[in-house]
Amino acid sequence: MNITSYESLLSVARKQAEPQRLLFVFLKTFLPKDHKDDEANRFHSGQGGALQPIMCVDKTLDELGSFSDLVTESERMEQDWQIVLVASLSGRGGMAPSSDEAEQPLKMMVQTVETGGKLSNFMAFDRNGYPIQFGN
């Protein structure tokens, strides 16, 4: 399974044996107050910094369009984000998981960010739709 873009993520999700619900956690980057000069330089050049979850949403594949549509929808929430984490939740018996079933996995994704957990377990895209890979 080679996922290289948001579109390929949707394509792979549609090919799964059970219907999928995608989970999105939108992140803001910021420079921590206790930063060092080299950290500030990296941050201002577009690298490094810390991540803060600012909103999350779950959607079935039928509710999703292009990445541009996702960005437009997020802009209505008036939140400035730089990265979106994406995970997939698999259904059972031909039924996609409900939003209620997605609540706990979304909370776990948020907690992973807040505790500095392993973000490489998730797909990640920048605001332009380019894939991001984390080293942890």
N, CA, C and O atoms as a DFTB+ gen file, in Angstrom:
544 C
 N C O
     1  1       0.843      -1.163       0.000
     2  2       0.000       0.000       0.000
     3  2       0.894       1.234       0.000
     4  3       1.502       1.574       1.015
     5  1       0.969       1.902      -1.156
     6  2       1.838       3.058      -1.316
     7  2       1.003       4.327      -1.343
     8  3       0.359       4.634      -2.346
     9  1       1.014       5.058      -0.246
    10  2       0.252       6.292      -0.140
    11  2       1.228       7.450      -0.274
    12  3       2.107       7.642       0.565
    13  1       1.058       8.218      -1.344
    14  2       1.971       9.321      -1.615
    15  2       1.270      10.674      -1.660
    16  3       1.922      11.709      -1.796
    17  1      -0.058      10.668      -1.545
    18  2      -0.824      11.906      -1.599
    19  2      -2.165      11.690      -0.907
    20  3      -2.531      10.563      -0.575
    21  1      -2.880      12.769      -0.699
    22  2      -4.212      12.688      -0.112
    23  2      -5.129      11.855      -1.016
    24  3      -5.918      11.043      -0.531
    25  1      -5.020      12.062      -2.319
    26  2      -5.852      11.321      -3.265
    27  2      -5.558       9.827      -3.201
    28  3      -6.478       9.010      -3.259
    29  1      -4.283       9.466      -3.082
    30  2      -3.956       8.038      -2.998
    31  2      -4.418       7.453      -1.662
    32  3      -4.760       6.273      -1.588
    33  1      -4.428       8.274      -0.604
    34  2      -4.972       7.827       0.678
    35  2      -6.447       7.467       0.523
    36  3      -6.881       6.410       0.982
    37  1      -7.214       8.339      -0.119
    38  2      -8.635       8.068      -0.338
    39  2      -8.827       6.836      -1.211
    40  3      -9.724       6.031      -0.958
    41  1      -8.004       6.682      -2.224
    42  2      -8.100       5.530      -3.121
    43  2      -7.849       4.222      -2.371
    44  3      -8.588       3.253      -2.544
    45  1      -6.815       4.195      -1.548
    46  2      -6.503       2.997      -0.761
    47  2      -7.632       2.710       0.230
    48  3      -8.023       1.557       0.412
    49  1      -8.149       3.747       0.860
    50  2      -9.243       3.571       1.827
    51  2     -10.482       2.981       1.147
    52  3     -11.181       2.155       1.734
    53  1     -10.751       3.404      -0.085
    54  2     -11.923       2.891      -0.812
    55  2     -11.762       1.422      -1.202
    56  3     -12.753       0.727      -1.425
    57  1     -10.525       0.950      -1.284
    58  2     -10.261      -0.437      -1.693
    59  2     -10.275      -1.422      -0.524
    60  3     -10.134      -2.626      -0.735
    61  1     -10.441      -0.933       0.691
    62  2     -10.432      -1.805       1.859
    63  2     -11.688      -2.680       1.878
    64  3     -12.731      -2.302       1.346
    65  1     -11.568      -3.841       2.492
    66  2     -12.684      -4.795       2.542
    67  2     -13.880      -4.230       3.306
    68  3     -15.025      -4.529       2.968
    69  1     -13.628      -3.422       4.323
    70  2     -14.704      -2.816       5.121
    71  2     -14.704      -1.305       4.911
    72  3     -13.649      -0.712       4.682
    73  1     -15.870      -0.681       4.986
    74  2     -15.941       0.783       4.845
    75  2     -15.089       1.471       5.911
    76  3     -14.959       0.987       7.035
    77  1     -14.521       2.595       5.535
    78  2     -13.609       3.329       6.405
    79  2     -14.201       4.667       6.825
    80  3     -14.991       5.268       6.097
    81  1     -13.810       5.120       8.002
    82  2     -14.071       6.482       8.455
    83  2     -12.691       7.083       8.697
    84  3     -11.878       6.509       9.422
    85  1     -12.429       8.228       8.097
    86  2     -11.137       8.865       8.281
    87  2     -11.213       9.866       9.423
    88  3     -12.200      10.583       9.591
    89  1     -10.143       9.890      10.199
    90  2     -10.031      10.747      11.374
    91  2      -8.977      11.809      11.091
    92  3      -7.870      11.490      10.656
    93  1      -9.316      13.065      11.334
    94  2      -8.433      14.190      11.049
    95  2      -8.196      14.991      12.325
    96  3      -9.140      15.371      13.017
    97  1      -6.926      15.242      12.628
    98  2      -6.560      16.132      13.735
    99  2      -5.694      17.235      13.139
   100  3      -4.618      16.983      12.597
   101  1      -6.187      18.451      13.251
   102  2      -5.508      19.615      12.693
   103  2      -4.585      20.205      13.750
   104  3      -4.969      20.381      14.906
   105  1      -3.350      20.509      13.326
   106  2      -2.316      20.954      14.256
   107  2      -1.788      22.330      13.897
   108  3      -1.663      22.691      12.727
   109  1      -1.489      23.069      14.922
   110  2      -0.849      24.371      14.792
   111  2       0.592      24.215      15.254
   112  3       0.852      23.548      16.256
   113  1       1.521      24.816      14.543
   114  2       2.914      24.809      14.992
   115  2       3.168      26.100      15.774
   116  3       2.631      27.161      15.455
   117  1       3.988      25.974      16.790
   118  2       4.343      27.164      17.565
   119  2       5.729      26.990      18.151
   120  3       6.252      25.881      18.252
   121  1       6.301      28.102      18.528
   122  2       7.631      28.114      19.136
   123  2       7.452      28.159      20.648
   124  3       6.913      29.132      21.177
   125  1       7.900      27.115      21.355
   126  2       7.741      27.097      22.815
   127  2       8.448      28.291      23.465
   128  3       9.449      28.793      22.953
   129  1       7.906      28.731      24.602
   130  2       8.472      29.885      25.309
   131  2       9.914      29.646      25.752
   132  3      10.711      30.583      25.794
   133  1      10.252      28.405      26.082
   134  2      11.596      28.100      26.575
   135  2      12.544      27.693      25.446
   136  3      13.471      26.916      25.675
   137  1      12.329      28.206      24.233
   138  2      13.139      27.824      23.081
   139  2      14.545      28.413      23.145
   140  3      14.796      29.411      23.820
   141  1      15.431      27.776      22.435
   142  2      16.806      28.256      22.297
   143  2      16.917      28.991      20.957
   144  3      16.034      28.882      20.106
   145  1      17.988      29.725      20.781
   146  2      18.157      30.516      19.553
   147  2      18.146      29.648      18.305
   148  3      17.518      30.010      17.309
   149  1      18.833      28.503      18.339
   150  2      18.866      27.649      17.151
   151  2      17.476      27.074      16.840
   152  3      17.137      26.859      15.676
   153  1      16.683      26.831      17.874
   154  2      15.309      26.357      17.665
   155  2      14.462      27.443      17.015
   156  3      13.634      27.151      16.152
   157  1      14.658      28.674      17.416
   158  2      13.929      29.801      16.828
   159  2      14.309      29.978      15.363
   160  3      13.449      30.221      14.517
   161  1      15.592      29.855      15.068
   162  2      16.047      29.971      13.676
   163  2      15.412      28.889      12.807
   164  3      14.938      29.174      11.707
   165  1      15.403      27.660      13.289
   166  2      14.790      26.552      12.535
   167  2      13.296      26.803      12.354
   168  3      12.759      26.614      11.263
   169  1      12.631      27.227      13.419
   170  2      11.192      27.464      13.355
   171  2      10.867      28.540      12.312
   172  3       9.943      28.382      11.514
   173  1      11.628      29.622      12.328
   174  2      11.358      30.724      11.404
   175  2      11.722      30.369       9.964
   176  3      11.302      31.050       9.028
   177  1      12.502      29.303       9.788
   178  2      12.792      28.830       8.430
   179  2      11.809      27.739       7.996
   180  3      11.961      27.142       6.930
   181  1      10.797      27.488       8.836
   182  2       9.750      26.533       8.455
   183  2       9.953      25.123       8.968
   184  3       9.268      24.200       8.527
   185  1      10.884      24.939       9.896
   186  2      11.138      23.615      10.459
   187  2      11.094      23.687      11.975
   188  3      11.285      24.744      12.576
   189  1      10.836      22.529      12.577
   190  2      10.869      22.462      14.029
   191  2       9.671      23.125      14.680
   192  3       8.658      23.392      14.034
   193  1       9.806      23.384      15.964
   194  2       8.716      23.932      16.750
   195  2       7.934      22.824      17.424
   196  3       8.278      21.646      17.318
   197  1       6.894      23.211      18.109
   198  2       6.032      22.248      18.794
   199  2       4.681      22.214      18.090
   200  3       4.338      23.118      17.328
   201  1       3.919      21.154      18.359
   202  2       2.614      20.972      17.724
   203  2       1.502      21.018      18.759
   204  3       1.631      20.479      19.858
   205  1       0.417      21.666      18.389
   206  2      -0.742      21.762      19.276
   207  2      -1.991      21.397      18.475
   208  3      -2.265      22.016      17.447
   209  1      -2.757      20.393      18.936
   210  2      -4.025      20.078      18.271
   211  2      -5.008      21.229      18.487
   212  3      -5.158      21.728      19.602
   213  1      -5.678      21.645      17.402
   214  2      -6.622      22.749      17.544
   215  2      -8.049      22.367      17.136
   216  3      -9.000      23.042      17.528
   217  1      -8.209      21.303      16.361
   218  2      -9.547      20.812      16.035
   219  2      -9.431      19.430      15.424
   220  3      -8.376      19.045      14.919
   221  1     -10.521      18.691      15.474
   222  2     -10.529      17.369      14.865
   223  2     -11.912      17.082      14.295
   224  3     -12.910      17.678      14.700
   225  1     -11.942      16.159      13.352
   226  2     -13.194      15.787      12.699
   227  2     -13.046      14.366      12.162
   228  3     -11.942      13.906      11.871
   229  1     -14.172      13.688      12.040
   230  2     -14.178      12.365      11.408
   231  2     -15.162      12.410      10.251
   232  3     -16.186      13.090      10.321
   233  1     -14.844      11.679       9.181
   234  2     -15.685      11.689       7.988
   235  2     -15.650      10.327       7.304
   236  3     -14.624       9.647       7.283
   237  1     -16.800       9.947       6.744
   238  2     -16.822       8.760       5.889
   239  2     -16.241       9.164       4.540
   240  3     -16.118      10.351       4.238
   241  1     -15.892       8.186       3.747
   242  2     -15.333       8.475       2.427
   243  2     -16.337       9.212       1.549
   244  3     -15.946      10.025       0.712
   245  1     -17.616       8.939       1.731
   246  2     -18.651       9.631       0.955
   247  2     -18.732      11.112       1.298
   248  3     -19.227      11.904       0.497
   249  1     -18.256      11.493       2.466
   250  2     -18.304      12.887       2.903
   251  2     -17.065      13.672       2.492
   252  3     -16.982      14.877       2.730
   253  1     -16.100      12.989       1.872
   254  2     -14.830      13.629       1.540
   255  2     -14.711      13.917       0.056
   256  3     -15.132      13.129      -0.791
   257  1     -14.127      15.069      -0.232
   258  2     -13.802      15.433      -1.603
   259  2     -12.302      15.584      -1.710
   260  3     -11.542      14.774      -1.179
   261  1     -11.887      16.616      -2.394
   262  2     -10.465      16.882      -2.590
   263  2      -9.842      17.469      -1.318
   264  3     -10.540      17.851      -0.379
   265  1      -8.523      17.527      -1.319
   266  2      -7.833      18.148      -0.192
   267  2      -8.207      19.627      -0.111
   268  3      -8.354      20.181       0.978
   269  1      -8.355      20.246      -1.254
   270  2      -8.780      21.646      -1.301
   271  2     -10.129      21.832      -0.612
   272  3     -10.337      22.829       0.081
   273  1     -11.050      20.881      -0.797
   274  2     -12.350      20.940      -0.122
   275  2     -12.178      20.859       1.395
   276  3     -12.862      21.560       2.141
   277  1     -11.262      20.000       1.846
   278  2     -10.995      19.850       3.274
   279  2     -10.453      21.161       3.858
   280  3     -10.862      21.585       4.939
   281  1      -9.539      21.788       3.137
   282  2      -8.966      23.061       3.591
   283  2     -10.056      24.133       3.661
   284  3     -10.143      24.877       4.638
   285  1     -10.883      24.203       2.620
   286  2     -11.965      25.189       2.592
   287  2     -12.913      24.998       3.769
   288  3     -13.308      25.964       4.421
   289  1     -13.273      23.753       4.035
   290  2     -14.158      23.476       5.171
   291  2     -13.502      23.884       6.487
   292  3     -14.154      24.458       7.359
   293  1     -12.210      23.586       6.629
   294  2     -11.513      23.936       7.874
   295  2     -11.420      25.449       8.051
   296  3     -11.429      25.939       9.181
   297  1     -11.331      26.186       6.961
   298  2     -11.231      27.646       7.050
   299  2     -12.510      28.260       7.614
   300  3     -12.472      29.335       8.214
   301  1     -13.630      27.587       7.425
   302  2     -14.888      28.080       8.000
   303  2     -14.846      28.054       9.530
   304  3     -15.604      28.769      10.185
   305  1     -13.964      27.236      10.095
   306  2     -13.823      27.154      11.548
   307  2     -12.902      28.255      12.083
   308  3     -12.735      28.406      13.293
   309  1     -12.309      29.019      11.164
   310  2     -11.438      30.146      11.505
   311  2     -10.287      29.749      12.420
   312  3      -9.957      30.457      13.372
   313  1      -9.683      28.604      12.114
   314  2      -8.510      28.141      12.857
   315  2      -7.324      28.087      11.898
   316  3      -7.439      27.583      10.781
   317  1      -6.204      28.603      12.338
   318  2      -4.997      28.594      11.523
   319  2      -4.198      27.337      11.845
   320  3      -3.641      27.223      12.937
   321  1      -4.136      26.403      10.919
   322  2      -3.406      25.156      11.125
   323  2      -2.346      25.002      10.048
   324  3      -2.439      25.596       8.973
   325  1      -1.328      24.188      10.355
   326  2      -0.249      23.948       9.407
   327  2      -0.145      22.483       8.982
   328  3       0.330      22.189       7.885
   329  1      -0.585      21.568       9.841
   330  2      -0.459      20.129       9.573
   331  2      -1.761      19.449       9.950
   332  3      -2.407      19.819      10.931
   333  1      -2.144      18.447       9.159
   334  2      -3.284      17.614       9.538
   335  2      -2.806      16.169       9.607
   336  3      -2.185      15.654       8.677
   337  1      -3.110      15.531      10.731
   338  2      -2.845      14.101      10.894
   339  2      -4.089      13.347      10.447
   340  3      -5.212      13.796      10.676
   341  1      -3.883      12.193       9.805
   342  2      -5.005      11.405       9.317
   343  2      -4.805       9.946       9.712
   344  3      -3.716       9.389       9.572
   345  1      -5.876       9.346      10.205
   346  2      -5.895       7.907      10.494
   347  2      -7.203       7.356       9.945
   348  3      -8.135       8.100       9.640
   349  1      -7.247       6.052       9.829
   350  2      -8.445       5.408       9.298
   351  2      -8.998       4.436      10.327
   352  3      -8.254       3.730      11.008
   353  1     -10.308       4.418      10.422
   354  2     -11.003       3.511      11.322
   355  2     -11.854       2.586      10.462
   356  3     -12.697       3.046       9.693
   357  1     -11.633       1.301      10.592
   358  2     -12.307       0.317       9.751
   359  2     -13.664      -0.084      10.318
   360  3     -13.831      -0.233      11.529
   361  1     -14.625      -0.254       9.420
   362  2     -15.964      -0.682       9.818
   363  2     -16.046      -2.188      10.003
   364  3     -15.051      -2.910       9.936
   365  1     -17.284      -2.633      10.241
   366  2     -17.530      -4.076      10.431
   367  2     -18.838      -4.428       9.742
   368  3     -19.792      -3.651       9.744
   369  1     -18.861      -5.607       9.160
   370  2     -20.094      -6.102       8.558
   371  2     -20.649      -5.207       7.468
   372  3     -21.864      -5.116       7.293
   373  1     -19.764      -4.543       6.734
   374  2     -20.197      -3.681       5.653
   375  2     -20.678      -2.310       6.081
   376  3     -21.148      -1.530       5.254
   377  1     -20.566      -2.010       7.364
   378  2     -21.011      -0.706       7.886
   379  2     -19.791       0.109       8.341
   380  3     -18.917      -0.391       9.050
   381  1     -19.762       1.369       7.915
   382  2     -18.692       2.263       8.357
   383  2     -18.887       2.576       9.840
   384  3     -20.019       2.590      10.325
   385  1     -17.800       2.824      10.559
   386  2     -17.934       3.216      11.968
   387  2     -18.715       4.524      12.076
   388  3     -18.684       5.353      11.166
   389  1     -19.404       4.697      13.177
   390  2     -20.159       5.931      13.417
   391  2     -19.227       6.996      13.990
   392  3     -18.098       6.706      14.384
   393  1     -19.718       8.228      14.028
   394  2     -18.955       9.314      14.669
   395  2     -18.732       9.016      16.146
   396  3     -17.681       9.347      16.696
   397  1     -19.716       8.390      16.789
   398  2     -19.545       8.021      18.201
   399  2     -18.383       7.045      18.367
   400  3     -17.605       7.154      19.315
   401  1     -18.268       6.091      17.442
   402  2     -17.166       5.126      17.518
   403  2     -15.820       5.774      17.219
   404  3     -14.781       5.258      17.631
   405  1     -15.826       6.889      16.514
   406  2     -14.587       7.590      16.169
   407  2     -14.107       8.507      17.287
   408  3     -12.961       8.954      17.276
   409  1     -14.974       8.786      18.247
   410  2     -14.631       9.756      19.293
   411  2     -13.388       9.350      20.091
   412  3     -12.477      10.159      20.265
   413  1     -13.344       8.132      20.568
   414  2     -12.201       7.697      21.383
   415  2     -10.900       7.637      20.574
   416  3      -9.873       8.103      21.066
   417  1     -10.900       7.080      19.348
   418  2      -9.659       7.116      18.566
   419  2      -9.183       8.540      18.272
   420  3      -7.978       8.793      18.248
   421  1     -10.113       9.473      18.048
   422  2      -9.714      10.872      17.849
   423  2      -9.061      11.430      19.112
   424  3      -8.050      12.128      19.037
   425  1      -9.638      11.121      20.266
   426  2      -9.042      11.566      21.530
   427  2      -7.639      10.987      21.698
   428  3      -6.737      11.663      22.192
   429  1      -7.461       9.743      21.289
   430  2      -6.142       9.109      21.395
   431  2      -5.136       9.794      20.460
   432  3      -3.969       9.954      20.818
   433  1      -5.582      10.196      19.272
   434  2      -4.694      10.916      18.356
   435  2      -4.262      12.245      18.974
   436  3      -3.084      12.600      18.937
   437  1      -5.215      12.971      19.539
   438  2      -4.913      14.247      20.193
   439  2      -3.926      14.026      21.335
   440  3      -2.960      14.775      21.486
   441  1      -4.172      13.004      22.128
   442  2      -3.293      12.702      23.263
   443  2      -1.885      12.345      22.782
   444  3      -0.901      12.716      23.422
   445  1      -1.784      11.638      21.677
   446  2      -0.478      11.292      21.122
   447  2       0.316      12.551      20.810
   448  3       1.513      12.619      21.089
   449  1      -0.344      13.543      20.236
   450  2       0.330      14.810      19.943
   451  2       0.728      15.507      21.234
   452  3       1.869      15.945      21.381
   453  1      -0.203      15.608      22.162
   454  2       0.037      16.354      23.402
   455  2       1.128      15.732      24.264
   456  3       1.807      16.446      25.002
   457  1       1.308      14.428      24.188
   458  2       2.321      13.766      25.004
   459  2       3.622      13.504      24.248
   460  3       4.543      12.885      24.780
   461  1       3.691      13.977      23.011
   462  2       4.913      13.770      22.225
   463  2       5.072      12.341      21.764
   464  3       6.192      11.850      21.621
   465  1       3.953      11.665      21.529
   466  2       3.982      10.271      21.089
   467  2       4.434      10.116      19.648
   468  3       4.881      11.069      19.010
   469  1       4.310       8.904      19.157
   470  2       4.823       8.517      17.844
   471  2       3.884       8.974      16.717
   472  3       2.908       8.296      16.397
   473  1       4.188      10.109      16.136
   474  2       3.356      10.666      15.071
   475  2       3.550       9.950      13.745
   476  3       2.731      10.091      12.837
   477  1       4.613       9.193      13.627
   478  2       4.850       8.455      12.381
   479  2       3.817       7.351      12.168
   480  3       3.786       6.737      11.101
   481  1       2.979       7.090      13.156
   482  2       1.896       6.114      12.988
   483  2       0.741       6.670      12.156
   484  3      -0.159       5.925      11.767
   485  1       0.762       7.970      11.882
   486  2      -0.319       8.624      11.156
   487  2       0.177       9.158       9.826
   488  3       1.361       9.452       9.663
   489  1      -0.747       9.282       8.870
   490  2      -0.448      10.050       7.668
   491  2      -0.489      11.511       8.099
   492  3      -1.240      11.874       9.005
   493  1       0.302      12.335       7.462
   494  2       0.301      13.761       7.769
   495  2       0.492      14.541       6.477
   496  3       1.248      14.146       5.589
   497  1      -0.216      15.658       6.402
   498  2      -0.116      16.529       5.240
   499  2       0.011      17.965       5.714
   500  3      -0.561      18.352       6.733
   501  1       0.778      18.758       4.949
   502  2       0.816      20.184       5.259
   503  2      -0.417      20.847       4.648
   504  3      -1.221      20.179       3.998
   505  1      -0.564      22.113       4.845
   506  2      -1.765      22.827       4.414
   507  2      -1.914      22.851       2.887
   508  3      -3.007      23.085       2.372
   509  1      -0.816      22.609       2.170
   510  2      -0.862      22.552       0.707
   511  2      -1.142      21.147       0.185
   512  3      -1.226      20.936      -1.025
   513  1      -1.288      20.186       1.098
   514  2      -1.591      18.815       0.697
   515  2      -0.373      17.954       0.463
   516  3      -0.497      16.824      -0.011
   517  1       0.810      18.467       0.788
   518  2       2.029      17.673       0.625
   519  2       2.223      16.754       1.823
   520  3       2.063      17.181       2.966
   521  1       2.570      15.490       1.568
   522  2       2.803      14.556       2.680
   523  2       3.979      14.998       3.545
   524  3       4.964      15.548       3.054
   525  1       3.851      14.748       4.822
   526  2       4.910      15.035       5.798
   527  2       5.253      13.736       6.500
   528  3       4.365      12.957       6.846
   529  1       6.532      13.504       6.709
   530  2       6.951      12.326       7.473
   531  2       7.647      12.795       8.743
   532  3       8.493      13.689       8.730
   533  1       7.254      12.153       9.843
   534  2       7.881      12.442      11.123
   535  2       8.930      11.380      11.393
   536  3       8.769      10.221      11.013
   537  1       9.996      11.783      12.047
   538  2      11.096      10.871      12.319
   539  2      10.921      10.021      13.552
   540  3      11.744       9.139      13.797
   541  1       9.867      10.247      14.356
   542  2       9.764       9.475      15.608
   543  2       9.010       8.202      15.415
   544  3       8.834       7.438      16.364
